[in-house]
Structures are given as structure tokens and as C-alpha cells.
Amino acid sequence: MAARGHVQDPNDRRLRPIYDYLDNGNNKMAIQQADKLLKKHRDLHCAKVLKAIGLQRTGKQDEAFSLAQEVTSLEPTDDNSLQALTILYREMHRPELVTKLYEAAVKKVPLSEEYHSHLFMAYARVGEYKKMQQAGMALYKIVPKNPYYFWSVMSLVMQAISAQDEKLSQTMFLPLAERMVEKMVKEDKIEAEAEVQLYFMILERLGKCEEALEVIKGPLGEKLTSELQSRESKCMMLYRRLRRWPECNALAHQLLLKNPDDWQFYLAYFDSLFHLMDQSWSPPDDEQHCSEGAVHHTVTEAVNFVEERIAGEDGKDARSLRGPYLARLELMQRLRQRRLPQEKQLGEPLELMVQFFVKFGDKPCCITDLNVYLHLLAAEQHEQLVERLRRAAPAGPDGSDFPDDTEALQRHLCVCQLSRALGLHHALDAAAKLRLVAELKAHYRHGLKFGKNALKTELQFSDMYCLMAAHVYIDLWTETGDGKMAWLGLGLLQEGLSNSPSNAQFKLLLLLLYCRLGAFEPVVDLYASLDAKHVQHDTIGFLLTRYAQSLGQFAAASQACNFSLRFFHSNQKDTSEYIIQAYKYGAFEKIPEFIALRNRLNQSLHFAQVRTERMLLDLFLEADIVLSLEESVKTMSLSAEEDDIPWDNMRDNRDLTVFTCWDPHERKLNEEHRRHSLEEERVWLRLRSLTLRLLAAVAAMGRKASPPQNSPTATENGVTDKTEPLRQLLTQLGQNLQTATQLAERRTQYPFLGPPATRLAAALSSGSCQCQAAALQLSLHVHQLDAVGLDESSELQTQMCNAFKSLAVQLQEMLNKCKGDLLDTKEGKLKIRPWLLENLVFFVETVCVVLWVAGYITKVLRPLKSSLQKKKKKKKDASTAQPAVVCGFQGLTASLQDVLARALEHVKGQEVGMAALKLADLSLEGSTEEESAFARAAMDKLQSSHLRSLQEAAELLKKRADSLKNLKI
């Protein structure tokens, strides 16, 4: 443990065994050892805390907290106890208690540098910036070291950043921070680069760019040495903000003379050039252009400058730099956008691209470099460019296209990639595409010889041929609907993965294809093998969680959600540690970035989705009728009134370009796709969130105890209206269903490698949303029935009976939409209908919701029926006629039993049919034996996954069928 290195007191020898047990994860022995020690030394506070840590780690949180509070109340000042308590409170996720701990320690030992430092860091963990400022100054007064002083200054800056009122930041916090730094500057006490960086940050946030420029160009700027060209980059940024284009252009010019391959300076050079042209700027006659040197303010000067850089590269024996050649294409693009005739001075774009390919075609980046400028070509030049590049690529030893070395392979691959990017692959007919696939596969397998000795963690040189061939198979599948193309694509990717186990693109595309085919089981291992790190759980996690529940793998879906949530929950703690390290090492400019990262993750769309879906999953899997629903809702601390999703600040952090894609621009993901996808995701999340809160409202109404008088649902006369949250949520649900219907009618078609379609359209077409809304509306009616009684509610009872019948009909219609074979092999071809599986999942979810509402209805009707019978006995009424609502509800439960029996029969039939399928007998014409083996292995995985999904759905339906037997009035 971290505390062990700090143990200095005589009890070190006694405590060491406990530390060792805790370090080794033997918490029970640690507790026993602590108990033994406490029998002999009752006042050994650290032993109590170490025992509390052991208790905490064995799940006895309350006992651990009680023991910790006992020691905390004694206000210990020994380092062992303080460090151990800090560890314990951090494991309890109670960092605010650490501040109280060190506040007490500092009062008792006011001159301790260590305790003041720990207090500052404790405040940093909880974001108490004002107290951090005070603690930093107190520390500086005890030990006048520069870092402590600037901790206080940075805390002022953080107050400015976090302030709700921007005016307060600009008029109080930042000016005060500026004065504090200026005081050190005047006293010549600035020592470190970090202090200059902080001064620059303050001036920049105050908008004092002129003053910041003086600092950078002055003596203080000489301390900026950790980053290459740090001063120049900052000057460039300030010139742009000040719109001082002559200085910006001259500085970029000078920097490019030193480093002609730095792309950011080319962009600054071109931006400033065209701003100067727009302003008709001309240099003064009697003096130098500006303080930074000569200024280029005409296109001719820019063209000459770029050509000079290229001439310098052409004359070199060493490897050429790409920057000047790309700068020429960039300048041509900008001149064309402005329709300036000087574009012709640079030459023809086709010739420039051929020249670029000749020099850099053996680099993998060649395709990404040229792809940006392909629009400069006329449509009739596309085939011409590819033909010219083919001729420029070296042929194999026997005159074939098969290269003899990796550089020639990369050139041929680049030609293929450019062909696809220009749309030439997409223009081919089906037969030509199959010939193209055969050619790409042949090049892929030929290229494997260059990587025979490669490690498992290294990619094969020819992997991109395999990936491109898979893309063409996907084109054929989506255009012709021939499922065989999907299987061959899967098989090819599996073959590629067997030769290159670390290829993330193979895994990602396999993951997508399996999900589109309705198989989630193989996806879990594929995603795990990607070994996603930190923020990637947010940026690519949607690829896993989007399909987890919708494909019927409820247990795996719950695990996937928990896996993602662990990352999001640890983000808060981890970010605090990053901030503390940034303070310790003076990386002040990183602190706002860490705060921004934390906010970005807390406001993540994916975080909100995973959290909502996980809670719904837990209810579907565990909650059984209304009693268990109430317990589950209570355990989750769910509240119908509270909505903790940050709708106004929600961030879409999904990486929608994670797949390698060489499609032409018109087929790629665009901003409209992004906007539509986000709109649909938000509406679907709102529907799921409202469903969850409505279930919480139903559970709340099912409880016998009334809310307190000061509850937000209490009316003026003190009588609590339990239905108010339910009414409001049902209204919101209705409004969102209307919005959802409008979005679904839009029928946005996304690129195959773009964002996955939400479950929204499928949920509406299956009838799930409408049926759940109708069921939840019934819970409001039954509450009204409870208020008026059975003998004075004939109209309401008739309304409810009609709703019961409608609900039964809707469920039957939903079940009908699940009918059909998920897999069939008629005519020797395998056909897949993954939408049937998604419809089945929606049916299962809806059955759960209907049964929870039915459970609540049972709970209300039982005492009402009993009360009515007592009244009849008093009146000596011998009639045995049941109230209409009771008869209607009995009809509903009978219908539910019938629907569930049919559903179980259907799922069982699907299971039997699925298990009996012999996919090995399927014909895969045109494929080799090895290709067929890989494709059939993929089929087996799909069959196994579908079977698992059906089994889990059947298991859940059986549980619901059993619990339905308890719904008797």
C-alpha cells in the first residue's frame, strides 16, 4: 500500500503484517491481525483504520465507515492514520471527508508543510477552488516556494473557468491572478517555464493578446523551451487572434524556410496570404514590411515560394518531404475556390497527383494525402489518373501485377485504394465486382509472403487488400441482397484475422457484420480483443451496446453495460488524480483540459444511454410483478420526479469514422447523417428514460406509505397526489412518441460504415412503444378507480375494459410480427431475418411492462373487490355478478396467458428448427475449400448466437408466464 512508504513511527513493525495482508488481497487475515493488535494496543488508531479498509473490501461498508468515523472524530495527526484514512475514503468514494481530516490536522500542526500540501490536494480532489487558493497561500507563507504561490494563482484561474458568471471571471478572478503574477515578475521571482505558461494563459483568457505577445517575445519567453517552436507557435496564434496578417504571414514564411514540412505553418501562410489579398494590403515603401520580416501578399509570390520549396526537395539526394508537394495542391484548391486564374500557374492537378504518387506512392499515407484533393479532378479524368498511376507502379518480375517487394506492393495497393475513392469500384456491375474481389484476394494472399516472420502483434503488409475485398463483398450484399456475399465477406475477414490477429479494422468490420446479421455472441470476444483503452470506451463503445440488448443476449448486454459504466464511474476519481499530478509537476495548462475531459465524459450521450439501458435490463431480468418492481426501483434509487440526464449539454462523443473507408465523397458519412443520427439517439434515449421513470412512478404508487407532506407532489391542503408525476410523464411520453414517429417517417439511410440505426423505427413498427404507453396509461386509470370505488365508476370501468381488450390485441399483433424463421436454408441458400429477433426482444420487454402494470392493478382491485363484497353483505345483496372491471381484468390475464403460451410455443419451435439446421451442407459456389471453411465457421457462430438469444428470450418469457399465475383478484 502507498501508506507503507511513509511509516516512520515505532509501530511500523506491528503494522507491517496488516499492510502485507491488504497488499496481497487477504482482507480477512488483515482484519484478524488488526483485531489481535487492538487487543494489546487499544489506542493504535492506524490499526483501526486498516481494519476498516479490510471491512470495506469485504463488503461491510457500514461497519467500515463507523470505525473510520470513530478514528476521524479523534482528529489524528500521525501520518500512518491520515494516509490510511485517505485511502479508505477514496475507496468509499467520499473524498470530501479527506478535506475534513486534514483541516483538523492543520489546526493541530499549523506549521506542517506536508499536512498543508495534503490539504491542498484534498481540496483539488473535490474541486474546492476557493479553498485551494487559500490553502496555497497559507502554504506559501509557511514555506515561501514558487510552486506553492502559483498553486494559489492557478486556483484563481480555475475559479474563473468554473464561474457561472463570465463577468465575474473577467472582472475579479482573472485580474487578481494577473496582479499576483505581475508582482512576481516585478520582483524578478519567475523561475520556471510553467510559471510563464500560466501567465500566458491568464493574459490569453483576459483577451490581452498584445500583452501576451510582449511576454512571449520578451525575456520571459526564453523560458519556453520544453516544446519545439513553442514561442513561434504561440506568436502565430496571437497574430491570428489580433488579425495581424502581415506578421502572421512573415513568421510562417520564416518558419517554413527552416522546416518546409510543417503543415500547420503552410495553413497559416495561406490563410494570412488571402486575408492580405482581401484587404488589398501593400508593403510600406521606406521600411521593412513588418517586425517579423518580408511579407508575401500576392498569389505570384506564394506560387514562387511553394515552387522553390519543391525545387529544393527535387534537388536533394535524401528522402523528399511531402509538405511542399501537398502545399501546391492546397494552394491550387484555394485558388479554385476563389476562381482565381493563377491556378493555371501551378499546372494540372492530374499531373501533380501523378508526380506526388511517383515520389510517395510507397508510403501508406499517400492515399490519405491525395484523397483530400481528388475533387480537383474532372469526372472524365478519374480513369485516366488510375491508368497513369498503374503505369507508374512497378510491375512484378514476370511482368505481372504481383509485386516483388513491399514498396511495389504499397504502390499497387495505393492505386486500388484511389480507384475505390474515385468511385470506379462502385460503377462496376456484379460480375465485374466479383472479378475485382478475386483479384484483390489474390494480391492479399501473394503479399502474405512478405510477413512470414512477422510477430502476432504486427500487421501483414497486404491486409488492406483483404479489407477492400470485404468492402466489395458488402457492396454486393447490400445491392443484390444475396446473403452468400455476406458469408463470403465474413469468411474472408476471419481468414485475414487468422493471419493478422491484431488487425483492429478486421475486428471492427466483423463486429459490425455479425451485429447486422443478428449475432451478438461472437461480438463480445471480438470487442474484448480490441483492448479498448480509456476514452475509447466512450468513443467506440456504442458499437457493442447498441446491439447487445436488441439481439436478445440479455446477460451479455448487462455485462457490456457494466463494463462501460465502470469506466465512466472511475473517470471522476481518475481525473482528480490527473489534476493533482498536474499541480505537482506544474503542468498548469493541462488542468483545464482535464476538467473539460471530465465534463465531456459526464455529459456523454453514450454514458446516459448505457446507464438507462442497464437499469431497464436489471428490471427486465430481476423484477417480478409489482412487489419485486418496487424493491428493484428502491435498490436503484430511481425517482419518477428526478431526471439526471444533462439534455441541454449532452455531448455526442461517438467516433463515427472509426472504420477505414475508401468510398467516394458522395457515399461517405456527411453532416446531415450525423445530425439525424444524434436526433434519433436523443429521442430514443428520452423514450427509454421516460419508460424507466414511469415504472418508478408505478412502483411508487404501489407502495402503501404516502410521501411526506413537503413532497413536491403534495397539494395545497396537504393531501398528496401520487398521480401527478405519472400524469406529467405520460404527457411527455405522448409528445415524444409523436416526435419519434416524425423522425421514423424520415427514413434516413446511413452509409453501411456510418452510425448504426437506432432502435427507434423498429420499436415503433413492432408496436412496442404504443403498447407500453397504453399499459402505463392504465395505471393512471386504476388509481382513479381506487379513488372513486367500484360502485360509482361504471363509465371508468367500461373505459378500462376497452383498454384491457385493446392491450391484448396489441400484444397478439406484436407476437405476429415475430413469426417467421430467423434462419432458413430453402433452395440451398441461407436467408437471415435478424429483424424478427429484434421484434421478439421488443415483445418480451413489452410483456414485462404489461405484467408490472397488471400487478399494480391486482394490488388495487383486491381490496376494492373485498370492500364491495362487504357492502353487499351489509345490504344483504345476494347477487354474484362481478364488477365489469374485474371481469375485464380476468379477460386480460386469460389473454396474456394465451399470448405467452403461443409465444413460448413459437420460440420453442424456432429453437428446434435452429438446432436442426445443417449449415455445412450449404453451397458456396465460386469459393475455395479454405474460404468455405472460414465462411461456414462464421455461419456456425451465427447459428449458435441465434440459438442462445432464443433460449434467453424463452427463459424470460417462462418466468413471466409463471408470475402471471399470481395475478388473481
Secondary structure, 3 states (H helix, E strand, C coil): CHHHHHCCCCCHHHHHHHHHHHHCCCHHHHHHHHHHHHHHCCCCHHHHHHHHHHHHHCCCHHHHHHHHHHHHCCCCCCHHHHHHHHHHHHHCCCCHHHHHHHHHHHHHCCCCHHHHHHHHHHHHHHCCHHHHHHHHHHHHHHCCCHHHHHHHHHHHHHHHHHCCCHHHHHHHHHHHHHHHHHHHHHCCCCCCHHHHHHHHHHHHHCCCHHHHHHHHHCHHHHHCCCCCCHHHHHHHHHHHHHCCHHHHHHHHHHHHHHCCCCHHHHHHHHHHHHHHHHCCCCCCCCCCCECCECCCCCHHHHHHHHHHHHHHHHCCCCCCCCHHHHHHHHHHHHHHHCCCHHHHHHCCHHHHHHHHHHHHCCCCCHHHHHHCCHHHCCHHHHHHHHHHHHHHCCCCCCCCCCCCCHHHHHHHHHHHHHHHHCCCCCCCCHHHHHHHHHHHHHHHHHHHHHHCCCCCCCCCCCHHHHHHHHHHHHHHHHHHCCHHHHHHHHHHHHHHHHHCCCCHHHHHHHHHHHHHCCCCHHHHHHHHHHCCCCCHHHHCCHHHHHHHCCCCCHHHHHHHHHHHHHHHHHHHHHHHHHHHHHHHCCCHHHHHHHHHHHHHHHCEHHHHHHHHHHHHHHHHHHCCHHHHHHHHHHHCCCCCCCCCCCHHHCECCCCCCCCCCCCCHHHCCCHHHHHHHHHHHHHHHHHHHHHHHHHHHHHHHHCCCCCCCCCCCECCCCCECCHHHHHHHHHHHHHHHHHHHHHHHHCCCCCCCCCCCCCHHHHHHHCHHHHHHHHHHHHHHHHHHHHHCCCCCHHHHHHHHHHHHHHHHHHHHHHHCCCCCCEECHHHCCEECHHHHHHHHHHHHHHHHHHHHHHHHHHHHHHHHHHHHHHHHHCCCCCCCCCHHHHHHHHHHHHHHHHHHHHHHHHHHHHHHHHHCCHHHCCCCCCCHHHHHHHHHHHHHHHHHHHHHHHHHHHHHHHHHHHHCCCCC
